[in-house]
Amino acid sequence: MEKIDLNTYDNSWYQTGGSKIKMLVWYFVNELCMNSGWLFVSSIRRSILRIFGAKIGKGVVIKPHVSIKYPWRLSIGDNCWIGENVWIDNLAEVTIGDNVCISQGAMLLCGNHNYKKTTFDLMIGEIKLEDGAWICAKSVVCPGVTMKSHSILTVGSMATKDCEAYSIYQGNPAVKIKEREIED
């Protein structure tokens, strides 16, 4: 029976999209300005992300203690909310539509590892959160997942596959529990 040998792990094929200097500077800026509590003004966070290549729409609210792996792989639409302690581990593109809410402690994870390979190869997949989606507190969106328009991932749930529009998902792995109805 084969065994995992992390000494043979090789992700040299993976391209971050940024130079080593850019990544080093972003690491410190992310820690000091995004992933800290001393900077309370969302407009400054938005400006910093734009400087590093993120596409950020109007009216985006970014709370303190948010960590973003690579801002140059992030696109956020208009009027979105990103809550405290959100982690966007965007090894691949993350596209967030308009009016999306990502609540406290949620994680968007674009990477995973192939447990079937002895080399534990890196696997990545883009994440798309379409207009009106809500990722509730402490939820996880896995690589390659699309949260369709106005879908909801409930508190503490894990989306391992695409979620239908106007549907509410719960559990680990998340399953559809009912339709989302929006009232005036």
Buried (B, 14 or more C-beta within 10 A) or exposed (E): EEEEEEEEBEBEEEEBBBEEEBBEEBEEBBEEBBBEEEBEEBEEBBEBBEEBBBBBBEBBBBBBBBBBBBBBBBBBBBBBBBBBBBBBBBBBBBBBBBBBBBBBBBBBBBBBBEEEEEBBBBBBBBBBBBBBBBBBBBBBBBBBBBBBBBBBBBBBBBBBEEBBBBBBBBBEEBEEEEEBEEEE
